[in-house]
Amino acid sequence: MRDDKMYQDSILYVDLAQGKSWRKEFPPPWRRKFLGGRGLAVKLLADLVPPEADPLSPQNALIFATGPLTGTMAPSAGRYTVEAVSPRTNLVGYSNSGGHFGPELKYAGHDALVVLGRAPELSYILIEDDEVEIREAPFLKGKGVFETVRLLQEEHGGECQVACIGPAGENLVLYAAIVNDLWDVQGRPGLGAVMGSKNLKAVVVKGSRDVEVRRGQEFFSKVLECYQKIRADKTYPDFSKYGTSLITDIAQASGGLSTRNGQQGVFELYENISSHRLHQKHTLRKKACFGCILHCKNYVKVDDPRYIFRGGGPEYESIVTLGSRVGVGDLNVILKANDLANDFGLDTISAGTSIAFLMECSQRGLIPERLEWGDGELVLELLRKIAHREGIGDFLAQGVKRMSEEIAGSESFALHVKGLEFPAFDPRTGKGFALGEAVANRGGDHLSHLPNFELFGMTPKEGIEWFGNPHCVDPYTEKGKVPMVLWHEYFAVICDSAEICKYTTFATYALLPKDLAELISYDTGEEWSEEELMEIGERVANLERLFNLKRGMDPRDDTLPARFLSEPLKEGPAKGIVVRLEEMLPEYYRQHGWDERGHPKKETLERLGIEG
């Protein structure tokens, strides 16, 4: 009998072209090297997909991976990772979401699902424990996410969990997303387009197996301790009440609320989209993911007859990218736009930023079309056109990088890194964020580092205690950022690999690597240390970097949009500030064990046990 029953010892492979499925063991050495989730997924991707494979070809693999904590009583352990080569960047593309799909896959007896090939007709995969079927799905063609889930749950029972794409994925919109639990989104790198390229509409899972814990009483005691830490954390009252929408207020106060495609950092209509306005006017109740007491999600209403609906509310990133970044200051429109994006299966950051980019092109007279800032009806219309690739929506479906290559004079305000649209927070007002987003392995990404240490009012004394210098807590300076960013980078990998939410860990600092090490130790019956976990974080980050380099990534792309490097903000606390990336990047490479070109050194790879 295995001692590590946190793993189900099953990686399920489904070949859509051949109509076959089989299982392989989760190799025991991989568990200590990659943990699970994101770490397992990138290892599988690196082994399965050749460097020359087109992201939308049958050669690409689509991997759904759980972690050792998925489905246990550990706080917020309902996460899972989806990974493939991204059609946005041609690099590693991973995403992570909560809800209940990840635990259900684990309860069906599988640590991961690897989807290969391309189905001859639109299909879905049905997994009921050991039983696996590939079923044709012509009745789902063109359906939105909400109707797709309804039809599949009518067919297979309301207890089944569904991860699916909407029309955006079927139409290969390059930032199409995969959605589970109706409103939990595997967004960012275009995994919905990869799923659509495989003619795969959905994965349906029903599981009946247990996830065993070896040292049950100690595990349960640690879980209770973790819950107490989360509730005692200073961020808990506001975070559990407002969710990530409270970051809208932090961004406005710091001068970093991305407005009109980043031309401004202060939005004159901010009060209309603030966390307080959302809570007072639109939030009906709070909603939690599997096993989470933070319940940071909002279930919202819109009563305006033009936009009326009830459903999942937006996160901070969506409020900004569908709001201030396109000049919209009406929460009725923003909430409706977010709901449409969920149903269409669109990444809100990329969709909103693509629209904002085209609005600025119009403002500057670079295109004949007139797209006005703040035109909410236009934003809603464009989302529909993007999802169905109709008219100008077909152009927008390419994303900012490809659009800018076709519009002369637009490169300086094309907000992307390595082809992935830039997130909502302005990096001129958070230099740790700036560095992390410049070097992130999946492109313009805040979640791969998320150094909230410089945003949450930490003191210089705490900066010295945590990272050896007082400057890391100052968001407006480049000094002292590298150790802080690296620590967050490795911890982010751990969270995505153990599969526990960042908002109960390093986004709020309620739970730390030591807590995760203890949870995993009691779960498996084997000892894990926080140092071992942090080394896994370093290993996975380097493996992703190596994967990208083999696919032709140029380290010179470790940079930010020109706007943030050369255009100072004109108002707010960050007035006059730009990002001086050259003051951080060489030291980041050095501390990572990379050469001056940004390539991992041979001795770094050998120390981490990675084959170059």
C-alpha positions, 0 to 999 in steps of 0.5 A: 500500500502506498503511503502517499494517498493524497495522490490517486496514482493515475494520469488519465490519457484520452486520445480524441483522434483514436477514440481511446483512453488509458492510464499511467502511473504518476511516477513516484520521483515526480512527486518530490520533484514537481508536487502536482498541479502546475508542476506536474502539468509542465513536466507532462507538457515538456515531455509530450509536446515537441518544440515546433508544435503549433499550439492549435494543432493536434500535436498540442496537449491539453492537461488538467492537473490536480495537486496533493491538497485538491479535494482535502479539507485544507483551506481553499483546496479546490484548485486545479491547473489547465496547461498547454502551449499557448496560442497567445504567446507560443510559450507555456500556457497555464491557468488555475481556477477554483470551484468544484471541478478539480476535487471531482476529478480527484474523486474520480480517481485521477491526478491528471487528465491529458487530452491528445489529438483532435476529435473528428466531430465536436465532442465531450469527454465523460469520466465516471471513475474508471469509465471514460467515454468520448461522446459526439456533441452536435447538440452543443455546437454554438452553445454558451457556457451556461446552456452547455452546463445545463444540458450536460447536467440534465443528461448526466445529473446535477452532481456532475462537474463540467469544464467547457468552452463557449462559442469563443473557444469553438471559433478559436478566439486566441484568448478564449477561456475554459469555464467550470462552475459557471463562473470559475474561469481558466483564462489568460493564455487561450486554453479555450482555443486549444480546447476548441482546436481539438473539437472538445466542447466539454469535460464532464466528471463524476467521482465517488472515491475518497481522498485519504489522509495518513495522519488524520488527527494531526491534519485536521488539527492543522486545518483548524489552525489554518482556518483560524490564521485566515480569519485572524489575518488583518485582510480577512474582514474586507476581503471576505466582504468585498472580494478582490474588488477592494483592490480597485480602491487600492489601485485608485489610491495609489494612482495605478487604476488603469484608465483609457488603456493606461494613459491615466492612473486615476479614474474620474468615475472611480466612485461608480465602480468602487468596491463599496458601490458594488457591495451596496448596489449589486451584491446579493450574497457571497460565494465560496469555492470548495473548502474556503472560508474566505468566500471572496466571490460575489453573486450579483444582480443588475436590475437595469432592464437593459442589462438585467441578470443574476449571476457571478460577479467580476473580480478586480481585473475584470472591473478594470479591464471592462471598466476604467481601461475602456473608460466605462464608469457604469457597474451595470455595464461592467457586470453585464460585460463580465457575464457575457464574457463568462457565457461566451468563454472569453478572458476578460483581461485580454478582451477588455485590453484589446478593445481599449487598444483599438479605442486608443487607435481610434483616438489617435486617428490610426484607424477609420473606425470611431470607437469612443471611450466609455461607450458601454453599449459598444463594449457589449457589442464588441464582446459578442462580435469577438466571440463569434468572430464577426466583422471587427470582432474577427480582428479583435480576436487576435489580441493586442500584439497581432493587431499592433503589428497591423496598425502602424504607429501603435506599438508604444501603447500595445499593452502586452508582454510576450503576446499576453495582454497586460493585467489591470494594475499599473506597474508604474505604481508597484515596481515589484509587480513591474519586474514580475510581470516582465519576466513571467513565464506565461507573459503579462501575468500578475499571478505568477508573482503577486508581491502584495507585500509592497501594497498592503502597508507593510513597514520597513521593519517588516521588509528587513525581517522578511527580505533583508532590506527596508525598500521592498515595501515602497511600491515606487522604488526599484530598490530591494525588489529582487529577493521579494519577487523571487520568494513570491515567484517560488511560493506561487508555484507551490500554491499552483502545484499543491493546488491551494488558493493564493488568496489564502496564502501569499496574497494575504500572507495568512498561510505561508510555506511552513503551513503548506509543508505541514499540511502535506506532511500530515496528508502523506505521512511523510515529512516535507519541509518548507525548504523542499517546497521552495526548491520545487518552486524554483525547479518548476519556474526554471523548467518553464523558462527552459521550455520557453527558450526551446520554443524560441523565446527571446529573453529580450522580451523580458520587458514591459510595454513602452508606455510604462517604461517611458511615459510618466503618469501625469497625476496621482501619487505616482505622478512623474514615475516610470519603470526602470527595469534595467535596475532590477532585471540583471540582479533578477537573472543573477539571483535566479542562477541565470546568465546575463542573457537570461538563460539558466546556467548549467550548474543551476539546472544540474542542482535542480535535476533538470535536463537541459 
